[in-house]
Amino acid sequence: MPRFYFHFSDGQRRFSDDKGQDLSGLTAVRAHAVRQVRDLKAAMCDPGIQDLSGWTMTVVDTTDRTVFEIGFDLKPHRTDA
């Protein structure tokens, strides 16, 4: 089963996932990413206090190739990869 890493960024700093997650395919990877974003948003703070609109999650494979990127608004972002 392939391993994927879920990094997130506020636009200036990158917070790296060093452990990764073994997932069966792209559908499972996307579902995991959405859960992670929702959990991070809930844990970070009251959205009325901190603007999280510029935050993104970048999912990469074991070769550090970007699989996809989503914003904390859960909308896909285009990547150059």
N, CA, C and O atoms as a printed pandas DataFrame, in Angstrom:
     atom_number atom_name residue_name chain_id  residue_number  x_coord  y_coord  z_coord
0              1         N          MET        A               1    0.844   -1.176    0.000
1              2        CA          MET        A               1    0.000    0.000    0.000
2              3         C          MET        A               1    0.895    1.246    0.000
3              4         O          MET        A               1    1.839    1.324    0.786
4              5         N          PRO        A               2    0.612    2.213   -0.865
5              6        CA          PRO        A               2    1.459    3.407   -0.939
6              7         C          PRO        A               2    1.313    4.305    0.295
7              8         O          PRO        A               2    0.275    4.330    0.956
8              9         N          ARG        A               3    2.384    5.035    0.575
9             10        CA          ARG        A               3    2.403    5.976    1.709
10            11         C          ARG        A               3    2.320    7.399    1.161
11            12         O          ARG        A               3    2.943    7.744    0.157
12            13         N          PHE        A               4    1.530    8.207    1.859
13            14        CA          PHE        A               4    1.351    9.609    1.499
14            15         C          PHE        A               4    1.637   10.476    2.717
15            16         O          PHE        A               4    1.452   10.055    3.859
16            17         N          TYR        A               5    2.093   11.701    2.447
17            18        CA          TYR        A               5    2.431   12.651    3.502
18            19         C          TYR        A               5    1.554   13.888    3.344
19            20         O          TYR        A               5    1.306   14.350    2.231
20            21         N          PHE        A               6    1.096   14.412    4.462
21            22        CA          PHE        A               6    0.115   15.491    4.481
22            23         C          PHE        A               6    0.735   16.721    5.159
23            24         O          PHE        A               6    0.649   16.882    6.377
24            25         N          HIS        A               7    1.361   17.586    4.346
25            26        CA          HIS        A               7    2.006   18.796    4.855
26            27         C          HIS        A               7    0.994   19.940    4.817
27            28         O          HIS        A               7    0.122   19.978    3.950
28            29         N          PHE        A               8    1.115   20.864    5.756
29            30        CA          PHE        A               8    0.260   22.035    5.667
30            31         C          PHE        A               8    1.068   23.305    5.851
31            32         O          PHE        A               8    2.158   23.299    6.422
32            33         N          SER        A               9    0.499   24.401    5.347
33            34        CA          SER        A               9    1.226   25.668    5.320
34            35         C          SER        A               9    0.265   26.829    5.535
35            36         O          SER        A               9   -0.900   26.779    5.140
36            37         N          ASP        A              10    0.781   27.869    6.168
37            38        CA          ASP        A              10    0.006   29.103    6.326
38            39         C          ASP        A              10    0.391   30.128    5.258
39            40         O          ASP        A              10   -0.027   31.284    5.329
40            41         N          GLY        A              11    1.171   29.716    4.286
41            42        CA          GLY        A              11    1.633   30.604    3.224
42            43         C          GLY        A              11    3.049   31.102    3.454
43            44         O          GLY        A              11    3.724   31.532    2.519
44            45         N          GLN        A              12    3.499   31.044    4.712
45            46        CA          GLN        A              12    4.859   31.465    5.037
46            47         C          GLN        A              12    5.664   30.329    5.647
47            48         O          GLN        A              12    6.864   30.207    5.402
48            49         N          ARG        A              13    5.004   29.505    6.437
49            50        CA          ARG        A              13    5.684   28.380    7.095
50            51         C          ARG        A              13    5.065   27.072    6.618
51            52         O          ARG        A              13    3.872   27.003    6.324
52            53         N          ARG        A              14    5.898   26.037    6.547
53            54        CA          ARG        A              14    5.419   24.703    6.183
54            55         C          ARG        A              14    5.582   23.797    7.400
55            56         O          ARG        A              14    6.632   23.764    8.040
56            57         N          PHE        A              15    4.524   23.074    7.693
57            58        CA          PHE        A              15    4.519   22.117    8.786
58            59         C          PHE        A              15    4.500   20.730    8.155
59            60         O          PHE        A              15    3.508   20.328    7.547
60            61         N          SER        A              16    5.600   20.006    8.304
61            62        CA          SER        A              16    5.792   18.750    7.584
62            63         C          SER        A              16    5.273   17.549    8.356
63            64         O          SER        A              16    5.407   17.459    9.577
64            65         N          ASP        A              17    4.683   16.642    7.615
65            66        CA          ASP        A              17    4.256   15.343    8.125
66            67         C          ASP        A              17    5.417   14.385    7.879
67            68         O          ASP        A              17    5.688   14.019    6.736
68            69         N          ASP        A              18    6.095   13.981    8.935
69            70        CA          ASP        A              18    7.252   13.095    8.794
70            71         C          ASP        A              18    6.894   11.616    8.852
71            72         O          ASP        A              18    7.715   10.766    8.508
72            73         N          LYS        A              19    5.680   11.303    9.283
73            74        CA          LYS        A              19    5.280    9.897    9.433
74            75         C          LYS        A              19    4.527    9.375    8.220
75            76         O          LYS        A              19    4.785    8.262    7.761
76            77         N          GLY        A              20    3.610   10.157    7.703
77            78        CA          GLY        A              20    2.817    9.723    6.568
78            79         C          GLY        A              20    1.748    8.725    6.955
79            80         O          GLY        A              20    1.590    8.360    8.120
80            81         N          GLN        A              21    1.020    8.296    5.938
81            82        CA          GLN        A              21   -0.095    7.370    6.133
82            83         C          GLN        A              21   -0.160    6.441    4.927
83            84         O          GLN        A              21   -0.111    6.890    3.782
84            85         N          ASP        A              22   -0.272    5.141    5.195
85            86        CA          ASP        A              22   -0.468    4.170    4.117
86            87         C          ASP        A              22   -1.942    4.156    3.749
87            88         O          ASP        A              22   -2.799    3.898    4.595
88            89         N          LEU        A              23   -2.234    4.435    2.485
89            90        CA          LEU        A              23   -3.621    4.487    2.022
90            91         C          LEU        A              23   -3.738    3.784    0.679
91            92         O          LEU        A              23   -2.789    3.744   -0.103
92            93         N          SER        A              24   -4.915    3.232    0.427
93            94        CA          SER        A              24   -5.108    2.338   -0.716
94            95         C          SER        A              24   -5.215    3.026   -2.072
95            96         O          SER        A              24   -4.936    2.400   -3.095
96            97         N          GLY        A              25   -5.602    4.265   -2.108
97            98        CA          GLY        A              25   -5.741    4.933   -3.393
98            99         C          GLY        A              25   -6.143    6.382   -3.227
99           100         O          GLY        A              25   -6.266    6.877   -2.107
100          101         N          LEU        A              26   -6.348    7.062   -4.344
101          102        CA          LEU        A              26   -6.614    8.493   -4.337
102          103         C          LEU        A              26   -7.887    8.856   -3.577
103          104         O          LEU        A              26   -7.923    9.885   -2.902
104          105         N          THR        A              27   -8.920    8.042   -3.671
105          106        CA          THR        A              27  -10.157    8.321   -2.936
106          107         C          THR        A              27   -9.903    8.316   -1.438
107          108         O          THR        A              27  -10.379    9.198   -0.724
108          109         N          ALA        A              28   -9.162    7.335   -0.960
109          110        CA          ALA        A              28   -8.825    7.256    0.467
110          111         C          ALA        A              28   -7.914    8.408    0.875
111          112         O          ALA        A              28   -8.039    8.940    1.978
112          113         N          VAL        A              29   -7.005    8.791   -0.005
113          114        CA          VAL        A              29   -6.088    9.901    0.279
114          115         C          VAL        A              29   -6.871   11.206    0.421
115          116         O          VAL        A              29   -6.637   11.977    1.352
116          117         N          ARG        A              30   -7.792   11.448   -0.498
117          118        CA          ARG        A              30   -8.597   12.681   -0.435
118          119         C          ARG        A              30   -9.466   12.704    0.821
119          120         O          ARG        A              30   -9.575   13.737    1.482
120          121         N          ALA        A              31  -10.077   11.581    1.149
121          122        CA          ALA        A              31  -10.911   11.510    2.355
122          123         C          ALA        A              31  -10.077   11.779    3.604
123          124         O          ALA        A              31  -10.520   12.487    4.508
124          125         N          HIS        A              32   -8.878   11.219    3.653
125          126        CA          HIS        A              32   -7.990   11.442    4.798
126          127         C          HIS        A              32   -7.591   12.916    4.885
127          128         O          HIS        A              32   -7.571   13.489    5.974
128          129         N          ALA        A              33   -7.275   13.526    3.752
129          130        CA          ALA        A              33   -6.881   14.939    3.733
130          131         C          ALA        A              33   -8.012   15.827    4.240
131          132         O          ALA        A              33   -7.777   16.742    5.030
132          133         N          VAL        A              34   -9.222   15.566    3.797
133          134        CA          VAL        A              34  -10.372   16.364    4.241
134          135         C          VAL        A              34  -10.569   16.220    5.745
135          136         O          VAL        A              34  -10.820   17.207    6.435
136          137         N          ARG        A              35  -10.458   14.992    6.257
137          138        CA          ARG        A              35  -10.578   14.781    7.714
138          139         C          ARG        A              35   -9.491   15.539    8.464
139          140         O          ARG        A              35   -9.755   16.171    9.486
140          141         N          GLN        A              36   -8.259   15.472    7.945
141          142        CA          GLN        A              36   -7.143   16.160    8.592
142          143         C          GLN        A              36   -7.377   17.672    8.636
143          144         O          GLN        A              36   -7.162   18.304    9.671
144          145         N          VAL        A              37   -7.814   18.247    7.526
145          146        CA          VAL        A              37   -8.069   19.692    7.475
146          147         C          VAL        A              37   -9.166   20.061    8.467
147          148         O          VAL        A              37   -9.027   21.027    9.217
148          149         N          ARG        A              38  -10.247   19.300    8.475
149          150        CA          ARG        A              38  -11.341   19.592    9.416
150          151         C          ARG        A              38  -10.866   19.490   10.859
151          152         O          ARG        A              38  -11.203   20.339   11.684
152          153         N          ASP        A              39  -10.086   18.461   11.170
153          154        CA          ASP        A              39   -9.565   18.295   12.532
154          155         C          ASP        A              39   -8.628   19.441   12.911
155          156         O          ASP        A              39   -8.697   19.961   14.024
156          157         N          LEU        A              40   -7.753   19.832   11.984
157          158        CA          LEU        A              40   -6.826   20.935   12.254
158          159         C          LEU        A              40   -7.572   22.246   12.476
159          160         O          LEU        A              40   -7.244   23.006   13.387
160          161         N          LYS        A              41   -8.579   22.509   11.641
161          162        CA          LYS        A              41   -9.362   23.727   11.798
162          163         C          LYS        A              41  -10.057   23.749   13.152
163          164         O          LYS        A              41  -10.085   24.784   13.818
164          165         N          ALA        A              42  -10.610   22.629   13.558
165          166        CA          ALA        A              42  -11.313   22.555   14.839
166          167         C          ALA        A              42  -10.358   22.740   16.011
167          168         O          ALA        A              42  -10.721   23.342   17.021
168          169         N          ALA        A              43   -9.143   22.228   15.881
169          170        CA          ALA        A              43   -8.181   22.281   16.983
170          171         C          ALA        A              43   -7.450   23.618   17.083
171          172         O          ALA        A              43   -6.973   23.980   18.158
172          173         N          MET        A              44   -7.357   24.353   15.979
173          174        CA          MET        A              44   -6.507   25.546   15.964
174          175         C          MET        A              44   -7.097   26.703   16.754
175          176         O          MET        A              44   -6.418   27.268   17.612
176          177         N          CYS        A              45   -8.316   27.059   16.490
177          178        CA          CYS        A              45   -8.919   28.167   17.220
178          179         C          CYS        A              45  -10.278   28.499   16.637
179          180         O          CYS        A              45  -10.745   27.879   15.682
180          181         N          ASP        A              46  -10.883   29.482   17.235
181          182        CA          ASP        A              46  -12.152   30.013   16.750
182          183         C          ASP        A              46  -11.892   30.708   15.413
183          184         O          ASP        A              46  -11.073   31.624   15.346
184          185         N          PRO        A              47  -12.585   30.280   14.337
185          186        CA          PRO        A              47  -12.337   30.897   13.029
186          187         C          PRO        A              47  -12.605   32.397   13.007
187          188         O          PRO        A              47  -12.105   33.101   12.130
188          189         N          GLY        A              48  -13.384   32.893   13.957
189          190        CA          GLY        A              48  -13.619   34.329   14.030
190          191         C          GLY        A              48  -12.404   35.095   14.516
191          192         O          GLY        A              48  -12.304   36.305   14.311
192          193         N          ILE        A              49  -11.483   34.398   15.158
193          194        CA          ILE        A              49  -10.283   35.033   15.698
194          195         C          ILE        A              49   -9.120   34.931   14.720
195          196         O          ILE        A              49   -8.393   35.903   14.515
196          197         N          GLN        A              50   -8.941   33.767   14.119
197          198        CA          GLN        A              50   -7.817   33.555   13.205
198          199         C          GLN        A              50   -8.345   33.232   11.814
199          200         O          GLN        A              50   -9.179   32.342   11.649
200          201         N          ASP        A              51   -7.855   33.956   10.821
201          202        CA          ASP        A              51   -8.240   33.711    9.433
202          203         C          ASP        A              51   -7.408   32.557    8.889
203          204         O          ASP        A              51   -6.190   32.674    8.754
204          205         N          LEU        A              52   -8.059   31.455    8.580
205          206        CA          LEU        A              52   -7.368   30.271    8.059
206          207         C          LEU        A              52   -7.510   30.144    6.545
207          208         O          LEU        A              52   -7.139   29.120    5.971
208          209         N          SER        A              53   -8.045   31.179    5.894
209          210        CA          SER        A              53   -8.325   31.076    4.461
210          211         C          SER        A              53   -7.074   30.898    3.610
211          212         O          SER        A              53   -7.159   30.345    2.514
212          213         N          GLY        A              54   -5.921   31.347    4.080
213          214        CA          GLY        A              54   -4.685   31.195    3.315
214          215         C          GLY        A              54   -3.949   29.893    3.567
215          216         O          GLY        A              54   -2.910   29.638    2.957
216          217         N          TRP        A              55   -4.477   29.065    4.462
217          218        CA          TRP        A              55   -3.821   27.801    4.802
218          219         C          TRP        A              55   -4.123   26.749    3.744
219          220         O          TRP        A              55   -5.219   26.711    3.184
220          221         N          THR        A              56   -3.141   25.897    3.477
221          222        CA          THR        A              56   -3.308   24.814    2.510
222          223         C          THR        A              56   -2.713   23.521    3.052
223          224         O          THR        A              56   -1.846   23.532    3.926
224          225         N          MET        A              57   -3.195   22.420    2.517
225          226        CA          MET        A              57   -2.601   21.112    2.777
226          227         C          MET        A              57   -2.107   20.580    1.442
227          228         O          MET        A              57   -2.853   20.533    0.464
228          229         N          THR        A              58   -0.845   20.181    1.414
229          230        CA          THR        A              58   -0.248   19.587    0.224
230          231         C          THR        A              58    0.020   18.122    0.512
231          232         O          THR        A              58    0.692   17.782    1.486
232          233         N          VAL        A              59   -0.506   17.263   -0.335
233          234        CA          VAL        A              59   -0.320   15.822   -0.188
234          235         C          VAL        A              59    0.751   15.391   -1.176
235          236         O          VAL        A              59    0.664   15.680   -2.370
236          237         N          VAL        A              60    1.769   14.690   -0.664
237          238        CA          VAL        A              60    2.861   14.219   -1.510
238          239         C          VAL        A              60    3.040   12.714   -1.342
239          240         O          VAL        A              60    2.614   12.126   -0.348
240          241         N          ASP        A              61    3.682   12.108   -2.342
241          242        CA          ASP        A              61    3.981   10.677   -2.251
242          243         C          ASP        A              61    5.383   10.485   -1.674
243          244         O          ASP        A              61    6.007   11.449   -1.229
244          245         N          THR        A              62    5.874    9.267   -1.678
245          246        CA          THR        A              62    7.174    8.968   -1.060
246          247         C          THR        A              62    8.352    9.598   -1.805
247          248         O          THR        A              62    9.448    9.691   -1.252
248          249         N          THR        A              63    8.144   10.029   -3.048
249          250        CA          THR        A              63    9.203   10.715   -3.794
250          251         C          THR        A              63    9.096   12.236   -3.661
251          252         O          THR        A              63    9.821   12.975   -4.326
252          253         N          ASP        A              64    8.182   12.699   -2.792
253          254        CA          ASP        A              64    7.915   14.118   -2.548
254          255         C          ASP        A              64    7.238   14.787   -3.745
255          256         O          ASP        A              64    7.281   16.009   -3.884
256          257         N          ARG        A              65    6.618   13.986   -4.602
257          258        CA          ARG        A              65    5.844   14.519   -5.731
258          259         C          ARG        A              65    4.468   14.923   -5.220
259          260         O          ARG        A              65    3.805   14.144   -4.535
260          261         N          THR        A              66    4.037   16.136   -5.549
261          262        CA          THR        A              66    2.728   16.608   -5.114
262          263         C          THR        A              66    1.632   15.811   -5.809
263          264         O          THR        A              66    1.587   15.730   -7.037
264          265         N          VAL        A              67    0.752   15.228   -5.007
265          266        CA          VAL        A              67   -0.398   14.489   -5.521
266          267         C          VAL        A              67   -1.550   15.464   -5.735
267          268         O          VAL        A              67   -2.178   15.464   -6.794
268          269         N          PHE        A              68   -1.826   16.288   -4.737
269          270        CA          PHE        A              68   -2.792   17.371   -4.857
270          271         C          PHE        A              68   -2.637   18.312   -3.676
271          272         O          PHE        A              68   -1.936   18.021   -2.707
272          273         N          GLU        A              69   -3.308   19.445   -3.786
273          274        CA          GLU        A              69   -3.298   20.449   -2.729
274          275         C          GLU        A              69   -4.720   20.946   -2.529
275          276         O          GLU        A              69   -5.448   21.189   -3.492
276          277         N          ILE        A              70   -5.109   21.095   -1.264
277          278        CA          ILE        A              70   -6.423   21.668   -0.972
278          279         C          ILE        A              70   -6.247   22.795    0.036
279          280         O          ILE        A              70   -5.339   22.780    0.867
280          281         N          GLY        A              71   -7.142   23.768   -0.063
281          282        CA          GLY        A              71   -7.147   24.850    0.906
282          283         C          GLY        A              71   -7.935   24.441    2.136
283          284         O          GLY        A              71   -8.663   23.449    2.113
284          285         N          PHE        A              72   -7.794   25.190    3.193
285          286        CA          PHE        A              72   -8.562   24.912    4.398
286          287         C          PHE        A              72  -10.040   25.225    4.186
287          288         O          PHE        A              72  -10.869   24.936    5.049
288          289         N          ASP        A              73  -10.371   25.819    3.029
289          290        CA          ASP        A              73  -11.769   25.974    2.635
290          291         C          ASP        A              73  -12.267   24.700    1.942
291          292         O          ASP        A              73  -13.411   24.629    1.493
292          293         N          LEU        A              74  -11.379   23.691    1.863
293          294        CA          LEU        A              74  -11.632   22.369    1.272
294          295         C          LEU        A              74  -11.845   22.410   -0.234
295          296         O          LEU        A              74  -12.426   21.487   -0.805
296          297         N          LYS        A              75  -11.377   23.476   -0.882
297          298        CA          LYS        A              75  -11.434   23.553   -2.339
298          299         C          LYS        A              75  -10.078   23.153   -2.901
299          300         O          LYS        A              75   -9.044   23.502   -2.331
300          301         N          PRO        A              76  -10.071   22.418   -4.022
301          302        CA          PRO        A              76   -8.790   22.027   -4.621
302          303         C          PRO        A              76   -8.034   23.241   -5.139
303          304         O          PRO        A              76   -8.631   24.217   -5.593
304          305         N          HIS        A              77   -6.726   23.164   -5.064
305          306        CA          HIS        A              77   -5.849   24.208   -5.598
306          307         C          HIS        A              77   -5.047   23.605   -6.733
307          308         O          HIS        A              77   -4.670   22.434   -6.682
308          309         N          ARG        A              78   -4.785   24.400   -7.756
309          310        CA          ARG        A              78   -3.944   23.931   -8.861
310          311         C          ARG        A              78   -2.502   23.906   -8.413
311          312         O          ARG        A              78   -2.051   24.767   -7.658
312          313         N          THR        A              79   -1.787   22.908   -8.891
313          314        CA          THR        A              79   -0.352   22.830   -8.635
314          315         C          THR        A              79    0.366   22.720   -9.962
315          316         O          THR        A              79   -0.240   22.383  -10.979
316          317         N          ASP        A              80    1.644   23.001   -9.951
317          318        CA          ASP        A              80    2.447   22.904  -11.174
318          319         C          ASP        A              80    2.929   21.492  -11.429
319          320         O          ASP        A              80    3.511   21.211  -12.477
320          321         N          ALA        A              81    2.690   20.590  -10.468
321          322        CA          ALA        A              81    3.184   19.209  -10.598
322          323         C          ALA        A              81    2.392   18.427  -11.606
323          324         O          ALA        A              81    2.676   17.252  -11.837
